[in-house]
Amino acid sequence: MTTTADPEATTRPLRRPASVGGLDILSLLVVLLVLTPVGGLVYFAVQGSGDLWPHLLRNVIPTALWTSLLLLAGVGVMVAAIGVGAAWLIAGYVFPGRRILEWALLLPLSVPTYILAYAYLDVMHPVGPVQTALRALFGLDSPQDLWFPEIRSLGGAIFLLGFVLYPYVYLPARALFMMQSPTVIEVARTLGSGPARTFLTVALPLARPAIAVGTSLALMEALNDIGASEFLGVRTLTVAIYTTWVTRSSIEGAAQIALLMLIVVFALVVVERIGRRHQRFVGRGGRQHQAAPVHLAGGRAALACLACVAPVAIGFMVPTAYLVVEAARRIRAFGLPADLGTWVANSVTSALAATLVAVAVGLVVAYTARFSRARWSGALVRLSGIGYTVPGTVLAVGLLIPMTSLDNAVDGAARSLLGLSTGLLLTGSGAALVLAYVVRFLAISSGGIEAGLAKISPSLDSAARCLGAGHVRLLGRIHAPMLRPAITAAALLVFVDCMKELPITLLLRPFNFETLATHVYGEAARGTYEDGAVAALMIVIVGLAPIILLARTSFRGGDRGPG
């Protein structure tokens, strides 16, 4: 009697029976941690804010909600237009500077939104370099004699955020344009379809899933922003949460606004999912040739180059040049700030601690996705990354009550058993900051590690498990060496995001705990922009690390053609 071997038997990992294991329990604990802020928000909100709530409902929330929606609509249009346009030019045309611009278009990601606003507020000030040069050009003496667009406005916020967040759309759109079947594009060209018609009727519809995902990520970042919005005088929900908590000392009122903001975030996620629920894209297989890019010359080449240079210049070159000049001027006049070492140490210490915890927890989540056979393991993995969609202000407000409750419980136990007070171990300490960072950026860690695991053949897992290796030994002897690039990349991205994070740091930092980000925020709030230039420049330099990593991994090995 002969038996037929299952051809997939050697490609599937050897898994345990469908039962709840240690990985599932650990992942469940991770999900409970991630969902804790939501429970904290509900607890605070139901306490009520007394006489403040009618005032918030009448004077604050309608304006903040409407402003936030207008901001999201404007930023969405901006990032989609800039990101898709740049991606199509890079993917489909050859023009001077194309090779450099392909990766340079990612550079604005290294500039946090609050630093971009910080720089442009000084650059575009009536006595700043731009308006001063224009008055000199037209022979005007007074700033009142020159009309200039007001950067401190909703329009200014949309403009600046659009030019710093468009890479979220550019990167996936470019990748999908490169993956599209060359046959489709060439057939459209053969049938007489011009460049514009080919783009609108063929390439753009196929790229809608990538555009939707990239735009939603950009909108999440815009909604999370607090520094740029406050500097530019835009009263969004995020700013309303911060001012209600800090200025009005009402955590309950802040929680009520935060719950409303959470509804807006979930609405964005639902709209994005509904918008692409029937969208499917099948990339070309094998080693098919790419569609031949169109060579541009003369005025068209110059326009294409200018269209790609403008976002880089506005989103990266101008603010970075400003920071370099102001930092050099500050150092020449006064030397390095006396507390710079403290700011750097605080930023690096908190970011490094959060990175180590996030990577360790990310490994648990990624291993659960690979090995668990529990029916609800997939839901656990998806829920563990929900913290990335929750704005930092919402996380900070929601985490406060659980941490306070735990601190009080520990202190009460210590008083009754040992006769001493432990004080606040989490609340108002660096531990609260690290915990919030981990919840916020866990999706980056687990997603990167899970992508690395997907490249490891399941047959290696099966062989090791047949030889008696458990999860710990499998990780240490086989997966860890092979996952080193993925873990390094994930750790780098988490570290840099923690270094740049402003809302969480502002709301949960310990007393007198200053980081690079909070120092920049404080100087900008006081209007002393030049004093924060050194710290801001250091944040931008640190932010370049993931951009270099993205450029190396995203643009490696492709046939880019001339240009």
N, C-alpha and C positions, 0 to 999 in steps of 0.2 A: 504494500500500500504506500502510495506516495503522498507527500504533503506539499502544499503550495506555500512558499515563504511569503510573508507580508513584506512587500518592497519598502514600506515605510518603517519597518521595525527597527532598522539600524539608524534611522534619522530622528526617532522620537526618544526623548529622555526617559529613563526608567524612573517612574514616579511611584510614590506610595499609594495605597488604596485611598479612596475618596473619604477622608476623615479629617477632623480638625487636628492640626499639629502645632508644634511650637511656633512656626513661622506665621500661621494664621492668627495665633493669639497675640504675637508681637505686633503684627499689622493691625489687628483690632485696637490695640492700645495706641498705636500711632494715629489711627483714624479718630479715636476719642480725643486725643490731644489736639488734632487739627480742628475738630468740631467744637472744642471747648469755647473758643471766642464767641461762637454763635449763642451758646447757652448763657455765657456771661452777658451778652447784649440783651437777651430776653429778660434775664433777671433784673438788670438795671432798669430796663425800659418799663417793666411792670411796676416798679417802685414809684414811678411818677416823678415829675419834676416840679410839682406844686404850681405856683403862679407863673412859673417861667414857660410852661408848655403853651398856654394860650398866646403868649408873646411870640414864641418860636413859630407856632402854627400860623400866626397872622402876619408877622413881619420878616421872619428869617427863612423859613422853609420854602415858601412859594418862590421867592427870588432866587434862593440858592439852587433849587431844583430846576427852575427854568434856565438859569445861567449854565448849570452843568449840562443840561440837554443841548443847549445851543453850542457849548464848547465841544461836546462830543460830536455833534453833527458837523461842525466846521472842521475839526481835526480829522474826522473820518474822511471827508472829501479831500482834504489836503494830502493826507498820507497815501490815499489810494491813487490820486492823480500823480503825485511825484514818484511814488514807489513803482507803480505799474509803468509809467512813461519811461523812467530810467531803465527798468528791467527790460522792456521791449527794445529800446535802443541798443543796450549792451548785448542782448541775445541775438538780435537780427541784423545788425548793421556793423560796418567797419568804418571807423573814422579816426583821426589822429587823437592819441591819448586814451584809446579805448581800453588797453590792457591795464593802465594805471587806474583809470576811473572805475574799472570793474570792482576792485577791492576798496578804493578810496570812498566810494559811495556808502560804505559801512561806517566810516569814521565818526559821523555824528552820534552814533550809539555810545561813544566814549564820553560824551558830554552830558552830565545829568541835566534835567530840565531846569532845575533851580539855578545851576551855574550859567546856563545859556541866558536866562532872564537877568541874572545878576550882571552878566557882561553887557548885554544890550541896553540895559537901563542906563549905564554909564556912557556907552558908545553913542546912544541916540539922545542923550540929555541935551537940553538947549545950549549948554556950554560945553558939550562933548565934542569930539573930533569931527563927527559928520556934519552937524548943524553949523559948527564954527567954520568948516571949510566951505559949506554952501553959502554962508553969509559973506565970506571973503570973496567968493567967486562972483556973487551978484552985487557986491558993494553995499551990503546992508550992515547997519551998526547994531541994532537992537534985536534980541531974540524974538520980540513981538512982531518984527517986520517980516519974518519968514514963516509961512505956513508949513507945518510938517506933521505927518501922521502921528497921532498919539500912541506911543508904545504901551502906555499904561491903560489898556482897554481890553475888552473881550476880543476884538479883532487882532490886537497885538499878541494876545495869548495864543489864539488859533494859529497865527502866522508862525510864531516861534516854535510852538509844540509840533506843528506840522513838519517843520524842517529838521527837527531833531528825532522824531519818531518814525519817519517814513521808511528807514531800513527794515522795520518789522514787516513791511509789505514788499519792499524791494527784494529781499533775500529769497523768500519762498516763491515769489512771482518769477524771478529770474530762473530759479531752478526748474519751475514747471514749463516755462517757455523753452528751456533747453531740452526738456524731456519730450516735448510734443513731437509727434511723428512728422518727419520731414516730408513724407508723401503728401500729407494734408496741405501743408504750406505750399509745396511746389505745384500741386494740382490747382490750388486757388490762383497762383500766379500764372500758370499755363492758361487758365480760362479767362485771363484778362483782368483779374482782380488787382487793383492797385494796392500800395502799401497800407493806406488808411483802411480800405475796405477789408483787406485780409486780416488786419489787426482786430477790427470791430466785430467781424462776423465769424472768424475762425479762432484766432489765438486767444482773444479775451474771454469768450465763453468757456473755453477749455481750462482757463486759468482761474476761473471763479472760486473754486475751493481754496486755493492758496491765498487769493486776495482776501477772502472772507476771514480766514484764520489770522492772517497778518494784520488786517485792519482791527479785528477784535482785540488782539494783543496790544496794539497801539492805543486803543481806546481805554483799555484797562490801565495802562500806564498814565494816560492823560487824567483819568479819574482819580488815580492814586496821588497825583501831584499836589503838593501843598506849597512848596517854596515859590515856584514860578507864578502860580495863581495869586498868592498873597502879595508878592512883589509887584505884580501887574495890576493889582486892585480888582481882581475877578473873584467874586464871592461865591465859590462853588460849595457843594455839600462837604467836601473835605475840609475846606477852610472853616465852614460853619461848625463842624465837629470840634476842630481844634480851639476855636475861639470860645465855644460854649463850655468846653472842659477847662481851659486854662484861664480865660478872662472872666467868665461868669462862675467858675468853680462849681459847675453842675455836671457831674458825671452821668446823672440820670438823663438830663437833656441831651447830652452828647450821644448816649446810647440810643435814644429814640431817633435822632437824626441818622445815626450809623445804621440802624435797621432799615430805614428808608433807602439809604445808599446801597445797602446789601441787596435790596429788591431791584434797584437799578442795575447792579452788576449781574444778577441772575437773569434779568430780562435781556441784557446784552448777550449772555451766553446762549439763551434760548433762541433769540433771533438769529444768531450766527449759525446754530445747529439747524434750525428750520430752513434757513436760506440755502443750505447745501445738503439737505437730507437726501435729495434725489440726484445729487451730483456724484458721478463716478468717473475716475480717470484711470486709464490703463496706459502706462508708459510703454515705449517701444522696447522690444526684447532684442537680444542678440547684440551684434556690433554693427547696427545700421549706421549709415552715414548721417551726419547732421545736415539740416537744410543749409544750403550755401548762403552765407550772410551777404547782404547787399552792400557794395562798396559805395560810399558817399564821397563826393568831391566838391570843391568850391564852397559856395555859400551853404549848401545843405550839410556838408561836413562840419562847417564852423558852427551852424545852429545846433547840430546834434551834440557837439562837444560842449557848447555853452550850456545847453539844457542839462547836461550831466555835471558840469563844473559848478553851476549855481547852487544846487543843494549842498554840495560839499563845502563851498565857500561860506554860505549862510549858516549852516549847521555846525561847522567845525573850524574852518580857517579863521574867520573873523573873531569868534570868541576866544580861540586859542591864542591868536596873535595879541589880542587885548590883554589876556592874562599874562603872557610872556613879558609884554612891555611894562605892565603895572607891577608885576612881581620883581622885575629887574630894577625898576625905579624905587620900589619899597626897600629892596635889599641894599641898594646903593646909599639910600638916605638913612636908614635905621638899622640895617643888618637884618638877619633872620629874626622872626618873632621869638621872644624869649620862651614862650610856651609851646613852640612848634613841636618839640620832642614829645611833650605830654599828649598833644592832640594826635600825633602819629601813633604813639604807643596805645592810647585808648582805642583808636580806630582799628589798628591791626590786631590787638588782643581780642576785642569783642568779635571781630570778623573771623579771626582764625578759630576761636572756640566754636562759633556757630558753624563754621565750615566742617570742622571735625565731626561734630554731632550730626550735621545734615548728611554727610557722606556715610556715616555708620548707619543711620536710620534709612537712608536711601538704599543701602545694600539689603536691608531687611525687606523693604518694599519690593525691590527688583527680584530678590530670591523668591518672594511669595508669588510674584507674577510668573516665574519660571517653573516652580516646582509644586505649588499647592494644587490639590485636586478638589478642595472644598468648593461648593457651588457658588458661594458668595465671595470667593477670593478676588474675582475680577472687580466686583464692586468696591472691595476694600482698597485695591490698588488705585482705582479711579478717585475715590474719596480722599485718599491720602494727599493728592495733589491739589485739592481745592483751595488750599491756603494761598496759592499764587494768584487766584482770581479775586481774592479779598483784599481791598485796599489797606495800606498800613495803618491808617488811622482807625479803621474798623477793628483790625486785629488788636491794636493797643487797648482800645476801650474794652473789647470783649475779654481780654486776658486778665484785666485788672481784678475782677471779683474772684475768679478761681484762685489766683495767686494770693490775694488777701485772705481768703478763707483758709487756704493751706497754711499760710504764715500764722494766723491766729490759732489754728488747731495745734501746730507744732509748739507755739509759745505756751499755750494752755497746758499741753502735756508736760513740757519742760518745767513749768512752774509747779505743777502738782507732784511730779516725780522727783525733780532735782532741786526745786526751790530756787530756780534762776530763770531769767527771761532771755529768750533767744532773739527777741526783736523781730524785725522784718528781714527774713532770709532771702525772699524772692522779690517782693515788691520794693521798688526803689533801689534795686541792686543790679549788678551786671548780669546776674542770672536771668532776670526778666527780659533784658534786652536780647540775650542769646536765644532764649526760648522763642521769642517773637520772630527773630531772624529765621530760626529753623522752620517754624510753621509757615512762614511766608515763602521761603525759597526751597522747600523740600522737593517740590515738583521738578526743579532744575536738576537736583542731585539724582533723584530716583529715575527720572527720564533719561539722563545721560548714561547712567549705569545699566539701565534696562536695554538701551540701544546697543551698548557694548556687549552685553550678554547675548543679544540676538545674533551677533556675528560669530559666536562660539558654537561649534557643532554639538548638537545634543548627544551624538554618539560618544563624545568624551565623557559626558555625565553618566551615560549608561554603563560604560566600561568601568569608570571609577566606582560607581555604586555596586556593580557586580563584584568588585574586589573588596567590598566592605567599607568604603569611604563614606563618612557622614557629611553633612553640610559644611561643618567647620573645616574638616580636612580637605574637602573638595574645593572650598574657597581658598584655603592657604596654599595648596599644592598645585592646583590647576588654574582656577579662575583668576586669582589675584595677579599672577604674572601677565596673563593675557588681557586682563581688564585695566592694567596700569594706565594706558593712554586715556581710556574713557573716564576712569576715576580722577585722573589729573585734570582733564578738561572740565568735568563737573565741579570739582573742588575749586578750580580757578574762577569759573563763572559765579559760583555761590559767594566766594570770597570778595570778588569785585562788587557784586550787587550789595553785599552787606556794607562794604566801605562807602558806597554811594547812597544808601538808604537814609532818607531824611525823616519822613513822618513818624516811623516807629521810634527812631532815635530821639526825636524831640519829645515824644510823649512818655517814654519809658526809661530814659537814661537816669542814672543815679544823680543825686544832688552834686553840683559842681563837677560833673563829668562832661568834659568838652571833647568832641571829636572834630575831625576835619570838616565834616558836613555841617555840624551844628555851629561851628565857628564861622563858616562862610554865611550861613543863614543869619547869624546874629549881626555880622558886619553889614550885610545887605539891608537888614531891617533898620539898622541905624543910619544907613546912607553912606557909610565909610567904605566904599567899594575897594579902594586901593589897599586897605589893611587886610582884606580877605583874599587878595589875589594869589598869594603864595600857597595857601591851603587849597584854593580852588584849582590851581594849576597842578598840584600834586594829585588831586582826585582825578583829573583828566588824564594825567600820565598813567596812573594805575588802571584807569578804564581802557587804555589802549591794549592791554594784555589780551582780553577776550576777543578784541577785534582782529588782532594778529592771528589768534587761534582760529577764529571763524574763517578768515581769508585763506589760511593754509588748508583747512579741512574742506571748505566749500568749493574752492576753485582749483583743487589739485587734480592734475592729470587730464583735464579736459582739453580738447583741441580748440583753442580759442581763435585760431586764425590770426592774420596780421592785425596791426593796429595797436 
